[in-house]
Structure formats: structure tokens, C-alpha cells
Amino acid sequence: MSPMPQPRGGKVSPPSNLYTAILAVANAVLLAAIVYVTFVCYTRYETIFGMP
């Protein structure tokens, strides 16, 4: 509870989704990098988790 009283009848603005969009783009870039590294490792070494 806030010590300051909330004004009644005021228009409530929804929070911006900018941070959600930035987080989604960052996760997409991270996933793309993981897929790329996995693909390159598999094509070069024919294994993903083992030592060549």
C-alpha cells in the first residue's frame, strides 16, 4: 500500500511494452546464435557435445 492516496476517477495508463519487446528481440537473437553455433559444430565436427 502506498502512503500517498490515489486520485479517484483518474485515467489509468497501461505500462509501456517497450521492455517486453526488447526482451523478446534479445531472446530471439540468443536463440539464433545457439542454433547457428550448433549447426556449425555439427557440420564441421559431426558432433555437438563430444570432443573431436
C-alpha positions as CSV (number, residue, x, y, z in Angstrom):
1,M,0.0,0.0,0.0
2,S,1.3,3.4,-0.9
3,P,1.2,6.1,1.8
4,M,0.0,8.6,-0.8
5,P,-3.7,8.4,-1.6
6,Q,-4.5,7.5,-5.2
7,P,-6.6,10.1,-7.0
8,R,-10.1,8.9,-7.8
9,G,-11.6,9.0,-11.3
10,G,-8.2,9.5,-12.9
11,K,-7.3,7.8,-16.2
12,V,-5.0,4.8,-15.7
13,S,-2.4,4.4,-18.4
14,P,-1.2,0.9,-19.1
15,P,2.6,0.4,-18.8
16,S,4.7,0.5,-21.9
17,N,5.6,-2.7,-23.6
18,L,9.0,-1.4,-24.8
19,Y,11.0,-3.6,-22.3
20,T,9.0,-6.6,-23.3
21,A,9.8,-6.0,-26.9
22,I,13.5,-5.5,-26.2
23,L,13.5,-8.8,-24.1
24,A,11.8,-10.7,-27.0
25,V,14.3,-9.4,-29.5
26,A,17.2,-10.3,-27.2
27,N,15.9,-13.8,-26.7
28,A,15.4,-14.3,-30.5
29,V,19.0,-13.2,-31.1
30,L,20.3,-15.5,-28.4
31,L,18.3,-18.4,-29.8
32,A,19.5,-17.7,-33.4
33,A,23.1,-17.7,-32.1
34,I,22.6,-21.0,-30.3
35,V,21.1,-22.6,-33.4
36,Y,23.9,-21.2,-35.6
37,V,26.7,-22.5,-33.3
38,T,25.1,-25.9,-33.0
39,F,24.7,-26.2,-36.8
40,V,28.3,-25.1,-37.5
41,C,29.7,-27.5,-34.8
42,Y,27.6,-30.4,-36.3
43,T,28.7,-29.7,-39.9
44,R,32.4,-29.3,-39.1
45,Y,32.9,-31.9,-36.4
46,E,29.9,-34.2,-37.0
47,T,29.0,-34.0,-33.3
48,I,27.5,-31.4,-31.0
49,F,28.6,-32.3,-27.4
50,G,31.6,-34.6,-28.0
51,M,35.3,-33.7,-28.4
52,P,36.6,-34.1,-31.9
